[in-house]
């Protein structure tokens, strides 16, 4: 989509852009959290339509991108165990671990399967009683309820040959890690719509107050994004720092109670290593002790050395907003979607892959 | 990967336990089995927002259709296929 007339609501897009040019008087740096938002901003050409004072930087908003090399190595190790069927969402297969990807392991004979839902993995375990079925439980808060539900359903059905490799990451602690960095550049945030469909918006109130930044929960279509940017800039120009909800048609302040109940049933909050960023305290979910028989790390007693990232990949600087993908010396030459150095080039929602695919002019 | 896709509930199986409440959801003709346990309010004919096989919210029909056509335009529906 290159022309405003192709958008769902071109009049609205024009109106928000006009307003944005009217209210913006100073330079502001905004970060969008969600990889879906990054994808939409870049693919729809919105970055080139904004007032020049507005700098959009692309946050760590893709669970595929922030899953650490060590966790990928755990996944690869599990996939190579005898009698294991290792199941994953398709996005994770091409992400390189320290030596190879799950796709390589599959090509070499490991039983790696792409599933649409973790609930299918539970059924696969029922259908294959002599195998151990492991599901790679990645994702933000949006995906955690489904992964938790798979464990609860397996327990209720008495399924004993099912477990998950939990690698959940949480959005608010990552925002705090970015804001607490002494070199922080971010003036305001667009928070991720579907994460808030689950969790609601109340977690953001203390962050907005502590760091004095406006946070606007935003959808991912062009008109949503422009309205979210406009609401954030309007607050910045006025000097306010509230949590606002642009995406009220999908996000209730209190979130989805049933989904949160499932999360709290199965998961404890834990520290988590983020690829490119490092360890962030209390920024992930791990399986609770009460469900330890469904925790693949314990069930298989995984003990692997902690691995470092590829030193040539600057994804940490990109995900903290310090650099744009095009500022990376490896971008588009040594690092391409066909042979990624780091995860933001792997997933279509990663900032590097989005720039590579759609911003041919830069 | 956090995308949630809207679809229409065309069948509901209540199950013995609310934990296993599920249904068939049509995404413009592509049908999937979806857990409805997190949207107890969802009824036959309603539109639900589905993420990795689990409905996480109910949306109105007009909104559902608009989101779906946007996702289609963006080429973001591969995960259904």
HADDOCK unambig.tbl for C-alpha pairs under 7 A between the chains (distance, minus, plus):
assign (segid A and resid 116 and name CA) (segid B and resid 52 and name CA) 5.80 0.50 0.50
assign (segid A and resid 116 and name CA) (segid B and resid 53 and name CA) 6.91 0.50 0.50
assign (segid A and resid 116 and name CA) (segid B and resid 79 and name CA) 6.81 0.50 0.50
assign (segid A and resid 117 and name CA) (segid B and resid 52 and name CA) 4.62 0.50 0.50
assign (segid A and resid 117 and name CA) (segid B and resid 53 and name CA) 5.07 0.50 0.50
assign (segid A and resid 142 and name CA) (segid B and resid 2 and name CA) 6.01 0.50 0.50
assign (segid A and resid 143 and name CA) (segid B and resid 2 and name CA) 6.86 0.50 0.50
assign (segid A and resid 146 and name CA) (segid B and resid 52 and name CA) 6.94 0.50 0.50
assign (segid A and resid 146 and name CA) (segid B and resid 54 and name CA) 5.99 0.50 0.50
assign (segid A and resid 194 and name CA) (segid B and resid 2 and name CA) 6.70 0.50 0.50
assign (segid A and resid 258 and name CA) (segid B and resid 38 and name CA) 5.06 0.50 0.50
assign (segid A and resid 259 and name CA) (segid B and resid 38 and name CA) 5.76 0.50 0.50
